[in-house]
Amino acid sequence: MKPKVFIDGKEGTTGLRIYERLGARDDIELLLIDEDKRKDTAERSKLLNAADIVFLCLPDAAAKEAVSLIENDTTRVIDASTAHRTAEGWDYGFAELSPAHRAAIAASRRVANPGCHASGFIAAVYPLIAHDVVPADGALTCTSLTGYSGGGKKLIAEYEDENRDPRHKSHRIYGLDLHHKHLPEMEYVCGLLETPVFVPILGDFYQGMATTVMLPGVDAQVVHDCLAAHYAGQALVTVAPLGGDEPVIYADTLAGRDSLRLLVCGHEGQTIVTALFDNLGKGASGAAVQNMNIMLGLDETAGLTI
């Protein structure tokens, strides 16, 4: 019998991209809600409880409500919202971080899908903390350049409006209060003792992401060797040769793909690590489908573009 899958919030950017990755597959059965009933609590509850796997592509409060509607012990949840990323009883959905993370996802009933900016930061920093290359109490700085699709339908419409603010052609820095919503999971998952200084930047391109962590006083060769060893053999996370794949880095290099590539640049006394990926791929929908594949015991790359 094919696993039944329901996407609660299919109309949003993340939900639509999950649906695109699942729509043509014949190894699962997609449960679809009638358009006029997608906000009907009783109908949603029925589908939430009928599914083997549920994707929650909802605002935080609605995601918590959806979980409360599940009345059985069999429905397994992948939450793409921020609501449960540091919550007790939820497993963090980044399998490449360690064998323990992968095993937890495979057995889990509740998986929190990582945030986009957080995915790039954690991919770079988690192994460096785990292998004592960088101290957990170190002062870390990170910038993350992203395409505008990560802001959802409203921001997409704003950027694609022919009468848009002409300043949109220039990158804009936001989150200036330095309390971005992805910071708690960055700290929690990496085991940091100090909150990083994190600044997101929005670019005038649809999708793609370059998340860069600055490491003063750290040898680039040591960082590269650590990351290359840590991610050896992984299908969806790879490490470029030291110095990167070319002399410059373009944030949209992996747009349209579900993989993530780490680039280590610098010298003996200063290092940067840049995670290149698609904010809608490994940063959202692609990661969610990967987690579903692992939970169902399928090839983790099924339905994904590497």
Secondary structure, 3 states (H helix, E strand, C coil): CCCEEEEECCCCHHHHHHHHHHCCCCCCEEECCCHHHCCCHHHHHHHHHHCCEEEECCCHHHHHHHHHHCCCCCCEEEECCCCCCCCCCCEECCHHHCHHHHHHHHHCCEEECCCHHHHHHHHHHHHHHHCCCCCCCCCCEEEEEECHHHHHHHHHHHHHCCCCCHHHHCCEECCCCCCCCCHHHHHHHHCCCCCCEEEEEECCCCCCEEEEEEEECCCHHHHHHHHHHHCCCCCCEEECCCCCCCCCCCCCCCCCCCCEEEEEEECCCEEEEEEEECCCHHHHHHHHHHHHHHHCCCCCCCCCCC
